[in-house]
Amino acid sequence: MTTKAKINEKDLKLARHLQKIRKEKGFTQEELAEKVGVTLTYIGYLELGYKIPNMHMLQKIAEVLNVKVKELIPF
């Protein structure tokens, strides 16, 4: 039996916000993953709140999406 880790509200808010911005900028998860240099699975996990990006990763994502890092953080 496997147990899912609980996702807190802030993590989920960040995940949904990242997904929203990605879609607004017209990127698929696959395109974003390729441009950032990570796997499609990693982007999927970010958007589900299972993984939390560090500042370096947020910077890379922001550069690809042509936004400021602070725009990626919804709180």
PAZAPA-4460 file (N, C-alpha, C; in steps of 0.05 Angstrom, whole numbers, plus 32768, in hexadecimal, padded with zeros to 4 digits):
% residues 75
    n_x    n_y    n_z   ca_x   ca_y   ca_z    c_x    c_y    c_z   seq   type   mol
   8011   7FE8   8000   8000   8000   8000   8012   8019   8000     1      M     A
   800C   802B   7FEE   801C   8044   7FED   800B   805B   7FF9     2      T     A
   801A   806E   8004   800D   8085   8010   8016   809E   8002     3      T     A
   8003   80AF   7FFA   800A   80C8   7FEE   8010   80DC   8003     4      K     A
   8025   80EC   7FFE   802C   8102   8011   8016   8117   800E     5      A     A
   8011   8124   8025   7FFD   8139   8024   8009   8152   8017     6      K     A
   7FFA   815F   8006   8002   8177   7FF9   7FF5   818E   8008     7      I     A
   8006   81A1   8011   7FFB   81B7   8020   7FEF   81CC   800D     8      N     A
   7FE0   81DE   8018   7FD1   81F1   8008   7FE3   8203   7FF7     9      E     A
   7FFA   820C   8003   800C   821D   7FF4   8019   820F   7FDD    10      K     A
   8020   81F5   7FE1   802C   81E6   7FCB   8018   81E2   7FB4    11      D     A
   7FFF   81DD   7FBB   7FEA   81DA   7FA7   7FE5   81F4   7F98    12      L     A
   7FE5   820A   7FA7   7FE1   8224   7F9A   7FF7   822B   7F87    13      K     A
   8010   8225   7F8E   8027   8229   7F7D   8024   8217   7F64    14      L     A
   801D   81FE   7F68   801A   81EB   7F52   8005   81F5   7F3D    15      A     A
   7FEF   81FD   7F47   7FD9   8207   7F35   7FE1   8220   7F27    16      R     A
   7FF0   8232   7F35   7FF8   824B   7F29   800D   8246   7F13    17      H     A
   8020   8234   7F18   8033   822D   7F03   8025   8222   7EEA    18      L     A
   8012   8211   7EEE   8003   8206   7ED8   7FF4   821C   7EC8    19      Q     A
   7FE8   822E   7ED7   7FD8   8244   7ECB   7FEB   8255   7EB9    20      K     A
   8001   825D   7EC4   8014   826E   7EB5   801F   825F   7E9C    21      I     A
   8025   8245   7EA0   802F   8235   7E89   801B   8235   7E73    22      R     A
   8002   8230   7E79   7FED   8230   7E65   7FE8   824B   7E58    23      K     A
   7FE9   8260   7E69   7FE5   827B   7E5E   7FFB   8282   7E4A    24      E     A
   8013   8278   7E4F   802A   827D   7E3D   802A   826B   7E25    25      K     A
   8018   8258   7E24   8015   8246   7E0D   8028   822F   7E0B    26      G     A
   8032   8226   7E22   8044   820F   7E23   8035   81F6   7E2C    27      F     A
   803D   81E0   7E20   8034   81C6   7E2B   8048   81BF   7E41    28      T     A
   8041   81AC   7E51   8054   81A2   7E65   806D   8198   7E58    29      Q     A
   806A   818A   7E42   8081   817E   7E34   8093   8194   7E2A    30      E     A
   8088   81A9   7E1E   8098   81BF   7E14   80A7   81CD   7E2A    31      E     A
   809A   81D2   7E40   80A6   81DF   7E57   80BD   81CE   7E62    32      L     A
   80B8   81B5   7E65   80CC   81A2   7E6F   80E5   81A2   7E5E    33      A     A
   80E1   81A1   7E44   80F7   81A1   7E31   8108   81BA   7E33    34      E     A
   80FA   81D1   7E34   8108   81EB   7E35   8116   81F0   7E4F    35      K     A
   810B   81E5   7E65   8117   81E9   7E7F   812D   81D4   7E84    36      V     A
   812B   81BD   7E76   813F   81A9   7E79   8139   8194   7E8F    37      G     A
   811F   818F   7E92   8116   817B   7EA6   8103   8168   7E98    38      V     A
   80FA   8154   7EA6   80E8   8140   7E9A   80CB   814A   7E9B    39      T     A
   80BC   813F   7E89   809F   8144   7E88   8093   813C   7EA3    40      L     A
   809C   8127   7EAE   8091   811D   7EC8   8096   8132   7EDE    41      T     A
   80AE   813E   7EDE   80B4   8153   7EF2   80A1   816A   7EF0    42      Y     A
   809C   8174   7ED8   8089   818A   7ED4   806D   8182   7EDE    43      I     A
   8065   8169   7ED8   804C   815F   7EE1   804A   815F   7EFF    44      G     A
   805F   8156   7F0C   8060   8155   7F29   805F   8172   7F35    45      Y     A
   806C   8185   7F28   806B   81A1   7F31   804E   81AA   7F31    46      L     A
   8040   81A4   7F1B   8025   81AE   7F17   8011   819F   7F28    47      E     A
   8018   8189   7F33   8006   817B   7F45   800D   8181   7F63    48      L     A
   8023   818F   7F67   802B   8195   7F82   803B   817F   7F90    49      G     A
   8043   816A   7F81   8053   8155   7F8C   8070   815C   7F90    50      Y     A
   807A   816F   7F7F   8095   8179   7F81   8093   8198   7F83    51      K     A
   80A6   81A3   7F92   80A7   81C0   7F96   80C2   81C9   7F8A    52      I     A
   80C1   81DC   7F77   80DA   81E5   7F6A   80EB   81F6   7F7C    53      P     A
   8105   81F3   7F7A   8117   8204   7F89   811A   821E   7F7A    54      N     A
   8128   8232   7F85   812B   824C   7F78   8138   824A   7F5C    55      M     A
   814C   8238   7F5A   815A   8235   7F40   8146   822B   7F2B    56      H     A
   8135   8219   7F32   8121   820E   7F1F   810C   8223   7F19    57      M     A
   8103   8232   7F2D   80F0   8248   7F28   80FC   825C   7F14    58      L     A
   8116   8262   7F17   8123   8275   7F05   8123   826A   7EE9    59      Q     A
   8129   8251   7EE5   8129   8245   7ECB   810D   8245   7EBE    60      K     A
   80F9   823E   7ECE   80DE   823E   7EC4   80D5   825B   7EBD    61      I     A
   80DC   826E   7ECE   80D5   828A   7EC9   80E2   8294   7EAF    62      A     A
   80FB   828D   7EAA   8108   8295   7E91   80FA   828A   7E79    63      E     A
   80F3   8270   7E7A   80E6   8264   7E63   80CA   8270   7E5E    64      V     A
   80BC   8276   7E74   80A1   8281   7E71   80A1   829F   7E6E    65      L     A
   80B9   82AB   7E6F   80BC   82C8   7E6C   80AC   82D8   7E80    66      N     A
   80AF   82D0   7E9A   80A3   82DE   7EB0   80B8   82E1   7EC6    67      V     A
   80B2   82F1   7EDA   80C4   82F4   7EF1   80BE   82DD   7F04    68      K     A
   80D2   82D5   7F13   80CE   82C0   7F27   80B7   82C6   7F3A    69      V     A
   80B6   82DF   7F43   80A0   82E6   7F56   8085   82E3   7F4A    70      K     A
   8082   82E3   7F2F   8068   82DF   7F23   8060   82C1   7F24    71      E     A
   8073   82B0   7F28   806D   8293   7F2A   8063   828B   7F46    72      L     A
   8069   829C   7F5A   8063   8296   7F75   8049   82A5   7F7D    73      I     A
   8033   8297   7F82   8019   82A4   7F86   8014   82AE   7FA3    74      P     A
   8028   82AF   7FB4   8023   82B8   7FCF   8039   82CA   7FD8    75      F     A
***
